[in-house]
Amino acid sequence: MIEKVFAFHLSKLTELILKLLVMQDFATEIREAVHELHQQIESTYLAFRMMHGIISKPEYSWILAQLYYLHRFLEPTWQADSTLAGLFDLNKYSRLQTIQADLNLLVNGDMPAIDPTTQKLLQQTSAMYQENKYSLIGVLYVLEGSRLGSVYLTEPLMNALSLQDTTGAGFFLCTPEPWYKDWYRFKESINQIDDLPQQFEGIKYAAVKTFEGMIELYQTKPA
């Protein structure tokens, strides 16, 4: 009898330890899952031209519009879900108005059409969300997390677009100071999801599929 009780408690302790390890290592795991993809996207056609200050206004406007279509689905879907909205406030950090303002300046509001690659990524994202709402965490991790490296784009983007200030490239260059703290809290709050170990693979899968879709987009040479 004692052996059975001991084995039961040992099993529960092991389960708890494994759960804690997954929770504590979430940020590292998901970062490692997209590490190679992150390196790949830097060598894509549009990302390379953006980082080296040789992207044209039509090219920049095109990728900006595709990001707009992605955020137009992500933001209201996220905010309509009370669980997700409680993790990170996409009303506070909405990108839609910023992108629209950039496009108004760059192309006078003449929005480039949605690309088939963007449409495919949107359909995929919607399907993942319908299957598991937590998958949007992986999507957000890629789309919003990319802002961490935007500081390196300031000079090349302003030069390429002939901007006197960040107006016109606000999506990449204008990140309010509180964002960094709230983004850190977001990653910490993910650890508080009760069934994180069960959701983890779905979140990681969504992050990888989103990154793959973004690579395909940035590899495009707009006509």
ChimeraX attribute file (.defattr): number of C-alpha atoms within 10 A of each C-alpha:
attribute: neighborCount
match mode: 1-to-1
recipient: residues
	/A:1	6
	/A:2	7
	/A:3	8
	/A:4	9
	/A:5	10
	/A:6	11
	/A:7	12
	/A:8	12
	/A:9	12
	/A:10	12
	/A:11	12
	/A:12	12
	/A:13	12
	/A:14	12
	/A:15	12
	/A:16	12
	/A:17	12
	/A:18	13
	/A:19	18
	/A:20	15
	/A:21	12
	/A:22	17
	/A:23	21
	/A:24	14
	/A:25	13
	/A:26	20
	/A:27	16
	/A:28	10
	/A:29	15
	/A:30	20
	/A:31	16
	/A:32	13
	/A:33	15
	/A:34	20
	/A:35	12
	/A:36	10
	/A:37	15
	/A:38	18
	/A:39	10
	/A:40	15
	/A:41	20
	/A:42	17
	/A:43	15
	/A:44	19
	/A:45	17
	/A:46	25
	/A:47	20
	/A:48	16
	/A:49	20
	/A:50	22
	/A:51	19
	/A:52	15
	/A:53	18
	/A:54	15
	/A:55	21
	/A:56	16
	/A:57	16
	/A:58	15
	/A:59	18
	/A:60	21
	/A:61	26
	/A:62	25
	/A:63	21
	/A:64	21
	/A:65	23
	/A:66	22
	/A:67	20
	/A:68	22
	/A:69	17
	/A:70	19
	/A:71	21
	/A:72	15
	/A:73	13
	/A:74	20
	/A:75	19
	/A:76	14
	/A:77	17
	/A:78	24
	/A:79	17
	/A:80	10
	/A:81	11
	/A:82	9
	/A:83	13
	/A:84	18
	/A:85	16
	/A:86	13
	/A:87	21
	/A:88	21
	/A:89	16
	/A:90	20
	/A:91	13
	/A:92	8
	/A:93	16
	/A:94	15
	/A:95	19
	/A:96	18
	/A:97	12
	/A:98	19
	/A:99	21
	/A:100	20
	/A:101	17
	/A:102	22
	/A:103	24
	/A:104	15
	/A:105	14
	/A:106	18
	/A:107	15
	/A:108	11
	/A:109	13
	/A:110	12
	/A:111	16
	/A:112	17
	/A:113	10
	/A:114	16
	/A:115	17
	/A:116	10
	/A:117	15
	/A:118	20
	/A:119	14
	/A:120	12
	/A:121	21
	/A:122	20
	/A:123	12
	/A:124	16
	/A:125	22
	/A:126	18
	/A:127	13
	/A:128	20
	/A:129	19
	/A:130	12
	/A:131	11
	/A:132	13
	/A:133	19
	/A:134	22
	/A:135	24
	/A:136	24
	/A:137	23
	/A:138	23
	/A:139	24
	/A:140	21
	/A:141	22
	/A:142	22
	/A:143	17
	/A:144	14
	/A:145	13
	/A:146	12
	/A:147	16
	/A:148	13
	/A:149	10
	/A:150	16
	/A:151	12
	/A:152	12
	/A:153	17
	/A:154	18
	/A:155	15
	/A:156	17
	/A:157	27
	/A:158	19
	/A:159	15
	/A:160	18
	/A:161	20
	/A:162	12
	/A:163	13
	/A:164	9
	/A:165	11
	/A:166	17
	/A:167	16
	/A:168	26
	/A:169	25
	/A:170	17
	/A:171	22
	/A:172	22
	/A:173	21
	/A:174	15
	/A:175	15
	/A:176	8
	/A:177	8
	/A:178	9
	/A:179	14
	/A:180	14
	/A:181	9
	/A:182	15
	/A:183	18
	/A:184	10
	/A:185	13
	/A:186	17
	/A:187	16
	/A:188	16
	/A:189	13
	/A:190	20
	/A:191	19
	/A:192	11
	/A:193	15
	/A:194	11
	/A:195	11
	/A:196	19
	/A:197	17
	/A:198	11
	/A:199	15
	/A:200	21
	/A:201	14
	/A:202	22
	/A:203	23
	/A:204	23
	/A:205	18
	/A:206	25
	/A:207	25
	/A:208	20
	/A:209	19
	/A:210	24
	/A:211	23
	/A:212	17
	/A:213	18
	/A:214	22
	/A:215	21
	/A:216	16
	/A:217	25
	/A:218	20
	/A:219	18
	/A:220	16
	/A:221	12
	/A:222	15
	/A:223	6
